[in-house]
């Protein structure tokens, strides 16, 4: 090898070893690893950068992580002028083979530890010159076959012992990311397969979901990671083969001319359809886009999904006063009220209930044709078709039992209606029905309490004003106080103190004291904050109160911190 190539290799290697030494020190501090993480580093790019105004023309860039298009985390160094004398032949015939050899030897040795390198490693040398025509880019994919074989064995054991087993053993939270990505990793597929088997993956996902059912937060975390993995497969491995990416929204891909497309295999298209349904479960726009892409590729199944849904649900119904259509794949329902009468709303509600019993997605969006425009008196609730439909239906007391039945069918923690864009106005399925019933009748207080126990207080705030509204409509007395406390505890984290004084009699104050006793400390803090503005404000209120009221409020303060 020439002196120039040898000098460049020596300089690159010295810089790289320094970077890797720092990275290894960081990794050595990690005490818990997922057994499914074969290694951390799977990418290395060595670049000679083109000159920029005000910068030295001799610059070296090293990326040890695959860079994002919107960020630059590379290490940059200055180079001596000799770099200009390195020819293309030196790069291709001397520097590149020597670099490949050194990188591979380091990877296969134990020098950096067993978790430093992943089984797959992409190496890139990008040698830029002022003339793009004379620039060169070399790439190689290195596979550690022994580590890959070990990963396959680890995954198989993990599935049998943590996912499919009847024992309580289950994956830890740190395993979800790696497990979901390995399920769609093409390197782990049988040789004859071009895509994962959707039935196999669905079996594994459902089995893990059953194990996590008692822990809703962990279950939601797993579902998010699984959806992200499927989306990653679709947009990194499948769509680029048949589509060109554009800057358009929401359809970011445009189908390539057929002459530029590789052969479309049925197993890959089937898995893409599966990814569309699963990854789009909580993202209807993504699902719609994927199905359109599949339809562009000639999928009859995708075309049917777009038109009528899966065929497993009652896709249409017509009554004497309403017409309904439903597409479970797109998660949409259309209701047309031909007459604004109780009978029409009863027919529509029965259709909704029947759909939910058939397994229709609870996080659906509604299209409503109705001349009536009623709303619940809560400013933060979105004026959406679902809100309007239930506010309209709540005008008819005879429909309350059916509305409650619907709410009981759809309430689900960590689920959201698709009637508004994800954000501060997103609400759990059943929200409009339950909040409305709670204002109209005490018969549905148990339903209201259950709703407040399910609602995601970290991510839903649209119902924050409901406690004050409930108190003004239903009043605060010995019977409604426990319901009010449940509402307060179910409020969003941004909820403010209620402006009105609700605890205004000694009887209510003593009743509040009794209600606070079984609560946790943080729950007591929340109730006192919402009702009085906090313990300090309660103490000031007590000092100004009449003797009987002051004594009763003192009983409330004595509960603070009591185990």
N, C-alpha and C positions, 0 to 999 in steps of 0.2 A: 504494500500500500504506500502511496506517495506521502511525502512529508506533510503536504498541505491537508490531505484527507485525515492523516493521523493527528495533526494538530487540532483540526475541527472536532474530531471524535473525542479527543482527550478533553477539550474545553467543554463540550456538551455534557460529557459523562461526569465531569467534576461538578458542574452546576446541578445536574440531575441528582447526583448522590447527596448533595447538600440539601436539596428540597426533600428528597425521600427520607433523609434522616430526621428532619423536622416533622414530617408527616407520621413517621413511625413513632416518634415520641408522643404525639397526640393520640395515636391508636392504642399505645400501650397503657394509656390511662382509662380506657374503656374496660369495664369489668364484666358487663353482661352482653353477650352476643346471641343473636338468633342462630340456632343450628343450621338454618337454611341460607345463611349468608356465607357463601364460599370465600369471599374476599371483597376488599373495598376498591382497589385500583384496577381499572379495566381499560384505561385510555392513556395515551401519551402522544403529544404532538410537538414536534420540533420545527420551528419556523425561523427562517431568515426574512425579516420584514423589509419592505421597500422603504426607501428614504422618505421622510416627511419634512416639511418646512421647519427649520429651526432645530431639527433633531440630527444626531449623528447618523450617517448612512449605514453604519455597521451595527445592526441590532439583532439580537437573538431573543426569541420568545419560546417559552416552554409551558405547555398546558398539561397538567397531570389529571385534570378532569375535563370531560367533554364540554366545550364552552357552549353557553347559551347565546342565541343571536342578539339578545338585548343586554349582554353584560360582557365584561372583560376581566377575567381573574387570572390571566397568565402572568408568569414571571418573566421579566424582561432584563436583558443584559446588553452591554456594549461589546462589540467584536473588533478585533484588529483589522486593518485594511487587507490582510491576506485573503479575506473571504472573497474578494472580487476576482481572485485568480483561480478559484476552484471551478473547474469545468463541469459540464453535464456528465461527461464520462466518469470523472472522479466521483460525482455524487452517486450515479447509478451502479458503477462497478466496484467502488471501493468503500465509500462512507456508508452507504445504505446496507450492504451485506454485513459489514462489521458491526453497525448499530443493532441490526436484527439479532445477531449472534449474542452480543453482550446483554441485550434486554432479555432474550430468552433464557440465557444462562442464569441471570439474576432471578427470574421468575421461578425457574425450576429448582433453584437452590433453597435452603432454609434460612438464608441470610436475613431476610426481612420478616420472618415469622410466617406462620401458616395462614393468617387472615389478611395479609397485606395485599396480595394480588388475587384477583378473581380468576376463574378458570379460563375466561375469554379475555383477550387483550387486543385492542386495536392500536396499531402504531402508525403514525403519520409523519412524514417529512415533507414540509412545504417550503421550497426554496424559491423565494420571490426575487425577481429582478425588475429593473425599471421598465423593461419591455415584457409585457405579459406573454408574448409568444416564446420568449426564452426562459420563462419560469417553469418549474417542474414540481410535481406533487406525487409522492410515492406512498402507498398504503399497504398494510399487511394485517391479517387477522390471525392471531396466534391462539391455539387451543391447547390447554393442559389436559390431555385426555385422561390422565389418572385422577386429577381433581374433579373433572366432569363426571367420571364414573362414580366417584365417591359421593358427589352431590346427588346423583340419581338414586343411589342406595339410601342416603339420608332422607330424601324426599319420600321415597316409598315407605320407609320406616315411620316417618312423621305422619303420613296419611293413615297408616294402619293403627298407630297408637294414639294419635291426638285428634283425628278427624272422624274416622269410621268406627272407632272402638265404642263399645257400650260403657266403658269406664268413664268416670268423671274427668279424666285427663283431657285437657284441651289446649290449644295453642295460646301462647301469651300475646299480649298486645303488640309486642315488638316483632312477632312472627307474621302478622297479617300482610305487611307490605311484601315481604319476600315470598310468602306462600302464594299470594295472588299473582305475582310476576312470574314465578316458576311455572304456574299452571298454563301460561300462554307463551312460554319460552320455546322458540322453534328448535333449539338445540336439544331439548328433552323429549321431542316427539319421536315416535317410531319412524324408521327410515322411509316407509311408504306414505307417511302422512304429511300433508302440506299445511294442516291447521289442526288445532286441538279438537277433540270430540266434544261437542256441546252437551251431550247427554251425560258423559262422564263428569264434566266440570259442574254441571247442574247438580248431580248427585253429591259431589263433594261440598259444594256451596250450601246445599240444603242441610246436609248432615252437620256441618259446622254451625249453621244458623240455629239448628235445634239445640245444639250444645250451649249456645250463647243466649238462648231465649230468655233466661232468667236474669240476664244482665243487659238491659236495653242499650246502654251506652256502648258497651263492647260490640254488641250486634250491629249497631249503626256504624261503628268504626270499621268493622269487617266489610259491611256492604259498600262503604265508600271506597275502601282500598280495592275491592273486587271490581267495582265499576271503573275506577281509574285504570286498572290493569287492562280491562277489556277495551277501554277507549285508546289506551296506548298501543295495543296490538292493532286496532283498526286504523289508527292514523299514522303509525310508524311502519307497519309491515304490510298492510293490505291496500289501503287507499292509494299510496304513492305508486303502486304497480299499474293502476288503471286510470288514475286521475292526475291532473296537474293542479297544483295548489294555486289559488287566487287570493286576492285581498277582499273579495266580496263577502258579505254577510247576509243571511246565515249559511249559505251554501259555499263553503270555502274551497271546494274542489270541483273541477270541470273535467268531464270524462275525456280521455285521450282518444285520438283517432284509432280505429280498430287495428290499423297496421302497426301502431306503436305499443299495443297491449300484448303482454304474454298470454299464454293459454289460461283461461279462467276455469279452475277446477271446482267441482261442485262442493267438495268438503270445505274449501276456503270460503265460498259464498255462503254456505249454510252456517258456518261459524260467524261470519260477519253479520248475518241476520240475527243470530243469537246475541251477539255483542250489542246490536242495535236495541234489542228488547231489554237487555239487562242493564247496560250502561245508561240507557235512556229512561230508566224507571223513574228517576227523580229529575230528569232533564228532558221534558217532552220535545223541545226544539231540536236537541241532539238526535233523539229517536227519529223524528220526522226527517231530518236531513239524511241520516244513514239509510232510512228506507227509500228515500228518493234516489240516493246513490245506487242502491241495490237494484231498484227498478230501472235505472239508466243502463245497468249491466244486463238487463233482460230477465230479471227475477220475477216470475209470475206470482210467487208467494208474497214478495214485497208489494207488488201492485195490488194484490187482494187485501193485504194488511192496510194499505193506504185507503182503500175504498170502503171496506166493511169490517175490518178488524180480524180477529183470529177465527171467528166462526163459532167460538165456544160460548158466546153470550147472546142474549136477546138483542139483536142490533137495532130493532125498531119495534114500536108499539103505537097503536092509534086508539084513542078512546073517544068518548062522546064530546069531551071538551079539550083534549090536548093531543099533541103528536110528539113522539120522542124518537131520537136516534142515538145510538151509542157505538163508539169504536174503542174497544178495550186496548188495542195496540197503541193508538194515539192518545189514549186516556182523555177522551173528550165525550161529552154528552150534550145533545141539543134538545131543548124543550120549547115547544110552541104552545102557548095557552090561547086556544081559540076563543074562550070566553073567560071573563074574570069572575069566576064563581067558585064556591067551595068544592063542587064536584070535580072541576078541572084540576085543582090543586091536589085533591085526593088521588086522582088517577096518576098525576105526575109523581107524587110522593111514593105511591105503591110501585111505580116503575123503578124509581131510584132504589127503593128497598130491595126489590127483586134482583136488580143488577148487583147490589152489594152482596147478597146471599150467593149469587153465582160466582163471586170472586172478582168482580170488577175492581180495578185499581182505585183505592180510596183517594189518592192524590190526583184527582181528575180536575179538568177545567170544564166549566159550563157555558154554553151559548144559550141565551134566553131571549125568546120573543114574547113580550108581554107589555100591555099598555099601562099596567099598574107600576108605580115606583115608590115603594115603601122602604124605609131604612131604620135600622136600630139606632137609638140616640147615643152613639159612641163615635166621636170624631176621628179616632185613629183607625177605625175599621175601613178597609177599602170599599168603595162603592162599586163592587163587582157584581156580575150576574148571580153568583151563588148567594151573596149577601141579599140582593134584591129579591130573589126567589123565596128565601126563607122568611124575610121580613113581610113579604106579601102573604105567604101561607099562614103566618102567625096572627093574621087578622081573624082567623076562623078557629075559635076555641075547640070545636069538635075535632079539629085536625091535630090537636096537641099530642094525643097518644101515638099517632103515626109519625109525627115529627120526632118524638122521643125515641121511637123504635129505630128510625133512620140514624139518629145520633148514636145510639147504642151500637149500631152496626159499623159505623165508620170511625169512631174515635180510636186513635192509635198514636202512641208516643213516638216522637221523632218523625212524624209524617206531616206533610203540608199540602193543602189544597193547591191546585195548579191554576187558580183563578187570577193570580197576580204574579208579577215577576218576583223572584226570590229576594227577600229583604225585610224591612221593618214591618211591612203590612202582611207578611205571610202568616197564616194561621193553621192550626191543626184541624183536620177534618172533623166536622160536627160543630165547629165554633159558633156559627151563626144560629144554628138550631138551639144549642144548649143555652147560650147567653140570652136568647129571646125567651125561651121557656122559663128561665130563672126569674125573669122580670114579671111574668104573667101569672105564675101559679106555684104555690108551695108543694104541689104534688110531684115536682121534678127536682126538688132540692138534692135528693140523693144522687141523681144524674149530674147535677151541677158540681157537687163535691167530688165525684169521681173524675169529672173533666179537669178540675183544678189539681187533682193529684197526678194526672197524666201529662198536663201541658208542660212544654219545655220552657221553663222560666229563664233559661240562658239565652234563648234565641227567639222568643215571641214576646212582643211588647204591645201589640195592637189592642189587647184587652186590659191594659193597665188602669184605665179609668172606670172599669166595671164595678169595682168595690164601692166607690162613691155613688154611682148610679143605682146599684142594688140597694144601698142604704136609703137613698131618697125615694125610691119607688116602693120598696117592701117595708121600710122602716127598720129600726134597730130595737129589738126586744129580746127577752130571754130565749125565745125560740129561734130567731134569725141570727143572733150573735154567733153561734157556732158556724153557721153557714158563711157569715161575713168573714170570720177568721180563716176559713178554708179558702175563700176568694183572695184574701190578702196574701196568704202563703203561696197561692198559685199565680201571683202577679209577676210581671217581668222584673228583671234586676234594675231597670231604670225607673220603676214606678216611684212617684213622689208621695209625700204625706197627703192624706185626704183633708181638704180645706175645712169641711164642716166638723163641728164637735159632735161626735157620735155617742161617746160614753158620757151621758149627761145626768145620770141618776145613780145614787148609791147602789141600787139593786143591780144595775148593769155593770158597775165597777167591780162589785164582788163576784158577779158571774164571770167577768173577764178574768179575774184572778184565778178562779177555778179552771177556766179554759186554758190558761197559760201553763199551769203546773205540769201536765204531761209532755209539754213541748221541749225540744232541744234549745240550748242557749241561743243559737243563731236564729231560730224560729221566733223566740220571744223578742229578740232584738228587732226583727222585721215587723212583727205585729205592733210593737210599741212605736216604732218609727212611723208606720203608716197611719196609726190612729192618733198619736200625740206629737209626732215630730222627733221622738227620741226620749231617752230616760231623763235627760236634763230638763227638757220642756215639760215632761210629766211632773217632775218635782216642783217646778215653778207654778204649774197649774194647781197642784195640791196645796201650796202655800196660800193661794188666793181663794180657795174653795171654802164653802160653808163647812162647819165642823163635821156633820154627817158625811158629806161628800169627801172631805179631806181624809177622814178615817177609812172610807172605802177605797180611795185611791192609794192610800198607804199600803193596804193589803195587796195592791197590784205591785207596788215597788218591792215588797218583801219577797216576791217570787223571783226577782232578778238573781241569777246565779245559783238558784236552788237546784240541787240534783234530783 
